[in-house]
């Protein structure tokens, strides 16, 4: 019945947001409570899940959304985003914007969480799409798929690291296999973004006319200056990840790097750097009626919806659906497809790729020897199969789904067609690549 109630809940989310036009925050909150009661969760546990789901989700990315929105506002309103876009377009060409965003997402999400990476790069995707005269749907979809590819399959993101640790897999092998597998799996995702997502017209910036952009460009900062508020936070986060992976954070200098490499602090630095983008700085820009005030107003809705998605995911996790799916699927011998389908079921059911990776690895640990996964390379492949499954599929119970759709101006129905289908293509492509590789090794 938990699966039936989950399907009903997803249908209600789609109906509520698409057909009845109710705000996603209200729909997600009410459906989460509905699901909790349907599966027999105690009232106290439902209330605790609401508080924990909302608080923990926003505790991780709430401030990141706020700071990223402010950086985006200064990039856009100063003309910096368009100046940067013009420089990038000269190099890659107008027809290759989605591909460029997908590749950029692939590299950025190796050290940076997908949510943070999308928030950081969303202004660039919008400005590049606007300058190229293409729909934002294809660029945003490609960026989201690129971010998901390495977020789920390439360390040092926490999920793959945790899964490798649980299964005693060699992290170096996971990294060595993960980089090419994620890259190959990204190719069908980019084809999907270029061919299918491009059919959905989303104006990158409906408020900006060609005349507005031309006026902005006349007074805009240079491309290098415009790139710094985005690049510096990414580099700081990467720097911290590199030293953390080596376990070298004990000297005063490295402790400082660890501090400024935290996503919130790194973005705070990026925010202060963005204040230097306007040709003439006016304190009014920081007021409630200025660029900062508008950015915070825009961020508020995204934060609430993301938090409500966290509530839904938390209630699903606490409902016991993961244990049920684990029991059902672990009794079936599907070779390398077992960890994939198990992780895919858990991801689809509760929303978090990291939770799906860790839970599936824990379920697979006692099955490794009996299924013949005993060599180091086979263990690494199981970790990657779990990672591939943990990307299938991103939908209403995933905070990243709401970050992607809300920042890109997609409605829920279109989000399912692009984000959910796109992550499904990515995950199944990675699993197929791994299975073919496994057949040759076996």
For each residue, the residues with C-beta under 8 A, 3 or more apart:
1: 4 5 38 39
2: 5 6 39 319 320 321 324
3: 6 7 321 324
4: 1 7 8
5: 1 2 8 9 35 38 39
6: 2 3 9 10 35 316 321 349
7: 3 4 10 11
8: 4 5 11 12 38
9: 5 6 12 13 31 32 34 35 312
10: 6 7 13 14 395 396
11: 7 8 14 15
12: 8 9 15 16 27 31 34
13: 9 10 16 17 24 27 28 31 396 412
14: 10 11 17 18 19 396 412 413 416
15: 11 12 18 19 20
16: 12 13 19 20 22 26 27 30 31
17: 13 14 20 21 22 23 24 27 411 412
18: 14 15 21 411 412 413
19: 14 15 16
20: 15 16 17
21: 17 18
22: 16 17 26 27
23: 17 26 27 305
24: 13 17 27 28 305 308 402 412
25: 28 29 301 304 305 307 308
26: 16 22 23 29 30
27: 12 13 16 17 22 23 24 30 31
28: 13 24 25 31 32 305 308 309 311 312 396
29: 25 26 32 33 50 308 311
30: 16 26 27 33 34
31: 9 12 13 16 27 28 34 35 312
32: 9 28 29 35 36 49 50 53 308 311 312 315
33: 29 30 36 37 46 50 315
34: 9 12 30 31 37 38
35: 5 6 9 31 32 38 39 312 315 316 319
36: 32 33 39 41 45 46 49 315 319
37: 33 34 40 41 46
38: 1 5 8 34 35
39: 1 2 5 35 36 319 320 321
40: 37
41: 36 37 45 46 49 315 318 319
42: 45 46
43: 46 47
44: 47 48
45: 36 41 42 48 49 318
46: 33 36 37 41 42 43 49 50 315
47: 43 44 50 51
48: 44 45 51 52 318
49: 32 36 41 45 46 52 53 311 314 315 317 318
50: 29 32 33 46 47 53 54 311 314 315
51: 47 48 54 55
52: 48 49 55 56 314
53: 32 49 50 56 57 307 310 311 312 313 314 315
54: 50 51 57 58 307 308 310 311
55: 51 52 58 59
56: 52 53 59 60 310 314
57: 53 54 60 61 62 306 307 309 310 311 313 314 399
58: 54 55 61 62 303 306 307 310
59: 55 56 62
60: 56 57 64 113 115
61: 57 58 64 65 113 115 116 119 306 399 403
62: 57 58 59 65 66 303 306 307
63: 66 67 264 267
64: 60 61 67 68 115 116 119 263 264 267
65: 61 62 68 69 119 299 302 303 306 403
66: 62 63 69 70 295 296 299 303
67: 63 64 70 71 264 267 268 270 271
68: 64 65 71 72 116 119 120 122 267
69: 65 66 72 73 119 295 296 298 299 302
70: 66 67 73 74 271 274 291 292 295 296
71: 67 68 74 75 120 123 229 230 267 270 271 274
72: 68 69 75 76 81 119 122 123 295
73: 69 70 76 77 291 292 294 295 298
74: 70 71 77 78 80 229 274 275 277 278 285 291
75: 71 72 78 80 81 84 123 127 226 229 230 274 277
76: 72 73 80 81 123 126 127 205
77: 73 74 216 278 291
78: 74 75 216 220 221 226 274 277 278 279
79: 82 83 213 216 217 218 219 220 221
80: 74 75 76 83 84 220 221 225 226 229 274 277
81: 72 75 76 84 85 123 124 126 127 226
82: 79 85 86 127 130 131 213 216 217 220
83: 79 80 86 87 217 220 221 222 223 226
84: 75 80 81 87 88 124 127 223 226 227
85: 81 82 88 89 124 127 128 130 131
86: 82 83 89 90 131 217 223
87: 83 84 90 91 223
88: 84 85 91 92 100 124 128 223
89: 85 86 92 93 94 97 128 131 132
90: 86 87
91: 87 88
92: 88 89 96 97 99 100
93: 89 96
94: 89 97 131 132 133 134
95: 132
96: 92 93 99 100
97: 89 92 94 100 101 125 128 129 132 134 138 139
98: 101 102 134 138 139 141 142 190 193 194 197 198
99: 92 96 102 103 142 190 194
100: 88 92 96 97 103 104 128
101: 97 98 104 105 121 124 125 128 139 140 142 143 146
102: 98 99 105 106 142 143 145 146 186 189 190 193
103: 99 100 106 107 146 186
104: 100 101 107 108 121 124 143 146
105: 101 102 108 109 117 118 121 142 143 144 145 146 147 149 150
106: 102 103 109 110 146 147 149 150 182 183 186
107: 103 104 110 150
108: 104 105 111 112 117 120 121 146 147 234
109: 105 106 112 113 114 117 146 147 148 149 150 151 154 157
110: 106 107 150 154 156 157 238
111: 108 156 157 234 237 238 241 242
112: 108 109 116 117 120 234 237 238 263
113: 60 61 109 116 117 151 157 263
114: 109 117 118 144 147 148 151 400
115: 60 61 64 118 119 399 400 403
116: 61 64 68 112 113 119 120 237 263 267
117: 105 108 109 112 113 114 120 121 147 151 234
118: 105 114 115 121 122 143 144 147 400 403 404 407
119: 61 64 65 68 69 72 115 116 122 403 407
120: 68 71 108 112 116 117 230 233 234 267 270
121: 101 104 105 108 117 118 124 125 143 230
122: 68 72 118 119 125 126 140 143 407 408
123: 71 72 75 76 81 126 127 230
124: 81 84 85 88 101 104 121 127 128 230
125: 97 101 121 122 128 129 136 139 140 143 204 408
126: 76 81 122 123 129 130 136 139 204 205
127: 75 76 81 82 84 85 123 124 130 131 204 205
128: 85 88 89 97 100 101 124 125 131 132 139
129: 97 125 126 132 134 135 136 138 139 204
130: 82 85 126 127 133 204 205 208 213
131: 82 85 86 89 94 127 128 213
132: 89 94 95 97 128 129
133: 94 130
134: 94 97 98 129 138 139 198
135: 129 138 139 197 198 200 201 202 203 204
136: 125 126 129 139 140 202 203 204 408 409
137: 140 141 197 198 200 201 202 408 410 414 418
138: 97 98 129 134 135 141 142 193 194 197 198
139: 97 98 101 125 126 128 129 134 135 136 142 143 193 204
140: 101 122 125 136 137 143 144 197 202 404 407 408 410 418
141: 98 137 138 144 145 192 193 197 418 419 422
142: 98 99 101 102 105 138 139 145 146 189 190 193 194 197
143: 101 102 104 105 118 121 122 125 139 140 146 147
144: 105 114 118 140 141 147 148 394 400 404 419 422 423
145: 102 105 141 142 148 149 186 189 190 192 193 422 423 425 426
146: 101 102 103 104 105 106 108 109 142 143 149 150 186 189 190
147: 105 106 108 109 114 117 118 143 144 150 151
148: 109 114 144 145 151 152 353 391 394 400 423 426
149: 105 106 109 145 146 152 153 154 182 183 185 186 189 391 426 430
150: 105 106 107 109 110 146 147 153 154 157 178 182
151: 109 113 114 117 147 148 154 157 159 353 391
152: 148 149 157 159 160 182 353 357 387 388 390 391 427
153: 149 150 160 178 181 182 185 384 387 388 391 430
154: 109 110 149 150 151 157 160 175 178 179 182
155: 160 161 164 171 174 175 178 245
156: 110 111 161 241 244 245
157: 109 110 111 113 150 151 152 154 160 161
158: 161 162 354
159: 151 152 162 163 353 354 356 357 358 387 390
160: 152 153 154 155 157 163 164 174 178 357 383 384 387
161: 155 156 157 158 164 165 171
162: 158 159 165 166 354 357 358 361
163: 159 160 166 167 169 357 358 360 361 383 386 387
164: 155 160 161 167 169 170 171 174 380 383
165: 161 162 168
166: 162 163 358 361 362 365
167: 163 164 361 364 365 368 379 382 383
168: 165 379
169: 163 164 173 174 376 379 380 382 383
170: 164 173 174 376 379 380
171: 155 161 164 174 175
172: 175 176
173: 169 170 176 177 376 377 379 380
174: 155 160 164 169 170 171 177 178 380 383 384
175: 154 155 171 172 178 179
176: 172 173 179 380
177: 173 174 180 181 377 380 381 384 437
178: 150 153 154 155 160 174 175 181 182 384 387
179: 154 175 176 182 183
180: 177 183 184
181: 153 177 178 184 185 384 388 430 433 434 437
182: 106 149 150 152 153 154 178 179 185 186 430
183: 106 149 179 180 186 187
184: 180 181 187 429 430 433
185: 149 153 181 182 188 189 388 426 427 429 430 433
186: 102 103 106 145 146 149 182 183 189 190 426
187: 183 184 190 191 429
188: 185 191 192 425 426 429
189: 102 142 145 146 149 185 186 192 193 422 425 426 429
190: 98 99 102 142 145 146 186 187 193 194
191: 187 188 194 195
192: 141 145 188 189 195 196 197 421 422 425
193: 98 102 138 139 141 142 145 189 190 196 197 198 422
194: 98 99 138 142 190 191 197 198
195: 191 192 198
196: 192 193 199 418 421
197: 98 135 137 138 140 141 142 192 193 194 200 418 422
198: 98 134 135 137 138 193 194 195
199: 196
200: 135 137 197 410 414 417 418
201: 135 137
202: 135 136 137 140 408 409 410 414
203: 135 136 206 409
204: 125 126 127 129 130 135 136 139
205: 76 126 127 130 208
206: 203
207: 212
208: 130 205 212 213 216
209: 212 213
210: 213 214
211: 214 215
212: 207 208 209 215 216
213: 79 82 130 131 208 209 210 216 217
214: 210 211 217 218
215: 211 212 218 219
216: 77 78 79 82 208 212 213 219 220
217: 79 82 83 86 213 214 220
218: 79 214 215
219: 79 215 216 279
220: 78 79 80 82 83 216 217 226
221: 78 79 80 83 225 226 277 279
222: 83 225 226
223: 83 84 86 87 88 226 227
224: 227 228
225: 80 221 222 228 276 277
226: 75 78 80 81 83 84 220 221 222 223 229 277
227: 84 223 224 230 231
228: 224 225 231 232 270 273
229: 71 74 75 80 226 232 233 270 271 273 274 277
230: 71 75 120 121 123 124 227 233 234 270
231: 227 228 234 235
232: 228 229 235 236 266 269 270 273
233: 120 229 230 236 237 263 266 267 269 270
234: 108 111 112 117 120 230 231 237 238 266
235: 231 232 238 239
236: 232 233 239 240 257 260 261 265 266 269
237: 111 112 116 233 234 240 241 261 262 263 266
238: 110 111 112 234 235 241 242 261
239: 235 236 242 243 257 261
240: 236 237 243 244 257 258 260 261 262
241: 111 156 237 238 244 245 261
242: 111 238 239 245 246
243: 239 240 246 248 249 254 257 258 261
244: 156 240 241 247 249 258
245: 155 156 241 242
246: 242 243
247: 244
248: 243 251 254
249: 243 244 254 255 257 258
250: 254 255
251: 248 254 255
252: 255 256
253: 256 257
254: 243 248 249 250 251 257 258
255: 249 250 251 252 258 259
256: 252 253 259 260
257: 236 239 240 243 249 253 254 260 261
258: 240 243 244 249 254 255 261 262
259: 255 256 262 265
260: 236 240 256 257 265 266 269
261: 236 237 238 239 240 241 243 257 258 265 266
262: 237 240 258 259 265 266
263: 64 112 113 116 233 237 266 267
264: 63 64 67 267 268
265: 236 259 260 261 262 268 269
266: 232 233 234 236 237 260 261 262 263 269 270
267: 63 64 67 68 71 116 120 233 263 264 270 271
268: 67 264 265 271 272
269: 232 233 236 260 265 266 272 273
270: 67 71 120 228 229 230 232 233 266 267 273 274
271: 67 70 71 229 267 268 274 275
272: 268 269 275
273: 228 229 232 269 270 276
274: 70 71 74 75 78 80 229 270 271 277
275: 74 271 272 278 281 285 286
276: 225 273 281
277: 74 75 78 80 221 225 226 229 274
278: 74 77 78 275 281 282 285
279: 78 219 221
280:
281: 275 276 278 285
282: 278 285 290
283: 286 287
284: 287 289 290
285: 74 275 278 281 282 290 291 292
286: 275 283 290 291 292
287: 283 284 290 292 293
288: 292 293
289: 284 293
290: 282 284 285 286 287 293 294
291: 70 73 74 77 285 286 294 295
292: 70 73 285 286 287 288 295 296
293: 287 288 289 290 296 297
294: 73 290 291 297 298
295: 66 69 70 72 73 291 292 298 299
296: 66 69 70 292 293 299 300
297: 293 294 300
298: 69 73 294 295 301 302
299: 65 66 69 295 296 302 303
300: 296 297 303 304
301: 25 298 304 305 406
302: 65 69 298 299 305 306 402 403 406 407
303: 58 62 65 66 299 300 306 307
304: 25 300 301 307 308
305: 23 24 25 28 301 302 308 309 402 406
306: 57 58 61 62 65 302 303 309 310 399 402 403 406
307: 25 53 54 57 58 62 303 304 310 311
308: 24 25 28 29 32 54 304 305 311 312
309: 28 57 305 306 312 313 351 396 397 398 399 401 402
310: 53 54 56 57 58 306 307 313 314 399
311: 28 29 32 49 50 53 54 57 307 308 314 315
312: 9 28 31 32 35 53 308 309 315 316 351 396 397
313: 53 57 309 310 316 317 350 351 352 397 398 399
314: 49 50 52 53 56 57 310 311 317 318
315: 32 33 35 36 41 46 49 50 53 311 312 318 319
316: 6 35 312 313 319 321 349 350 351 397
317: 49 313 314 321 322 350 352 355
318: 41 45 48 49 314 315
319: 2 35 36 39 41 315 316
320: 2 39 323 324
321: 2 3 6 39 316 317 324 325 349 350
322: 317 325 326 346 349 350 355 359
323: 320 326 327
324: 2 3 320 321 327 328
325: 321 322 328 329 342 345 346 349
326: 322 323 329 330 342 346 359 360 363
327: 323 324 330 331
328: 324 325 331 332
329: 325 326 332 338 341 342 345
330: 326 327 338 342 363 364 367
331: 327 328
332: 328 329 338
333: 338 371
334: 337 338 341
335: 338 371 435 438
336: 339 340 381 382 385 431 434 435 438
337: 334 340 341 385 431 435
338: 329 330 332 333 334 335 341 342 364 367 371
339: 336 342 343 360 364 382 385 386 389
340: 336 337 343 344 385 386 388 389 427 431 434
341: 329 334 337 338 344 345 389
342: 325 326 329 330 338 339 345 346 360 363 364 386 389
343: 339 340 346 347 356 357 360 385 386 387 388 389 390 392
344: 340 341 347 348 356 389 390 392 393 427
345: 325 329 341 342 348 349 389
346: 322 325 326 342 343 349 350 355 356 359 360 389 390
347: 343 344 350 351 352 353 356 389 390 391 392 393 394 398
348: 344 345 392 393 395
349: 6 316 321 322 325 345 346 397
350: 313 316 317 321 322 346 347 355 356 397
351: 309 312 313 316 347 355 395 397 398 399 401
352: 313 317 347 355 356 398
353: 148 151 152 159 347 356 357 390 391 398
354: 158 159 162 357 358 390
355: 317 322 346 350 351 352 358 359
356: 159 343 344 346 347 350 352 353 359 360 386 389 390
357: 152 159 160 162 163 343 353 354 360 361 386 387 390
358: 159 162 163 166 354 355 361 362
359: 322 326 346 355 356 362 363
360: 163 326 339 342 343 346 356 357 363 364 386 389 390
361: 162 163 166 167 357 358 364 365 383 386
362: 166 358 359 365
363: 326 330 342 359 360 366 367
364: 167 330 338 339 342 360 361 367 368 382 386
365: 166 167 361 362 368
366: 363
367: 330 338 363 364 370 371
368: 167 364 365 371 373 374 379 382
369: 372 373 374
370: 367
371: 333 335 338 367 368
372: 369 378
373: 368 369 378 379 381 382
374: 368 369 378 379
375: 378 379
376: 169 170 173 379 380
377: 173 177 380 381 441
378: 372 373 374 375 381 382 438 441
379: 167 168 169 170 173 368 373 374 375 376 382 383
380: 164 169 170 173 174 176 177 376 377 383 384
381: 177 336 373 377 378 384 385 434 437 438 441
382: 167 169 336 339 364 368 373 378 379 385 386
383: 160 163 164 167 169 174 361 379 380 386 387
384: 153 160 174 177 178 181 380 381 387 388 430 434
385: 336 337 339 340 343 381 382 388 389 431 434
386: 163 339 340 342 343 356 357 360 361 364 382 383 389 390
387: 152 153 159 160 163 178 343 357 383 384 390 391 430
388: 152 153 181 185 340 343 384 385 391 392 426 427 428 430 431 434
389: 339 340 341 342 343 344 345 346 347 356 360 385 386 392 427 431
390: 152 159 343 344 346 347 353 354 356 357 360 386 387 427
391: 148 149 151 152 153 347 353 387 388 394 423 426 427 430
392: 343 344 347 348 388 389 423 424 426 427 428
393: 344 347 348 420 421 423 424 427
394: 144 148 347 391 398 400 401 404 419 420 423
395: 10 348 351 398 401 415 416 419 420
396: 10 13 14 28 309 312 401 402 412
397: 309 312 313 316 349 350 351 401
398: 309 313 347 351 352 353 394 395 401 402
399: 57 61 115 306 309 310 313 351 402 403
400: 114 115 118 144 148 394 403 404
401: 309 351 394 395 396 397 398 404 405 415 419 420
402: 24 302 305 306 309 396 398 399 405 406
403: 61 65 115 118 119 302 306 399 400 406 407
404: 118 140 144 394 400 401 407 408 410 415 419
405: 401 402 408 410 411 412 414 415 419
406: 301 302 305 306 402 403 409 410
407: 118 119 122 140 302 403 404
408: 122 125 136 137 140 202 404 405
409: 136 202 203 406
410: 137 140 200 202 404 405 406 414 415 418 419
411: 17 18 405 414 415
412: 13 14 17 18 24 396 405 415 416
413: 14 18 416 417
414: 137 200 202 405 410 411 417 418
415: 395 401 404 405 410 411 412 418 419 420
416: 14 395 412 413 419 420 421
417: 200 413 414 420 421
418: 137 140 141 196 197 200 410 414 415 421 422
419: 141 144 394 395 401 404 405 410 415 416 422 423
420: 393 394 395 401 415 416 417 423 424
421: 192 196 393 416 417 418 424 425
422: 141 144 145 189 192 193 197 418 419 425 426
423: 144 145 148 391 392 393 394 419 420 426 427
424: 392 393 420 421 427 428
425: 145 188 189 192 421 422 428 429
426: 145 148 149 185 186 188 189 388 391 392 422 423 429 430
427: 152 185 340 344 388 389 390 391 392 393 423 424 430 431
428: 388 392 424 425 431 432
429: 184 185 187 188 189 425 426 432 433
430: 149 153 181 182 184 185 384 387 388 391 426 427 433 434
431: 336 337 340 385 388 389 427 428 434 435
432: 428 429 435 436
433: 181 184 185 429 430 436 437
434: 181 336 340 381 384 385 388 430 431 437 438
435: 335 336 337 431 432 438 439
436: 432 433 439 440
437: 177 181 381 433 434 440 441
438: 335 336 378 381 434 435 441 442
439: 435 436 442
440: 436 437
441: 377 378 381 437 438
442: 438 439
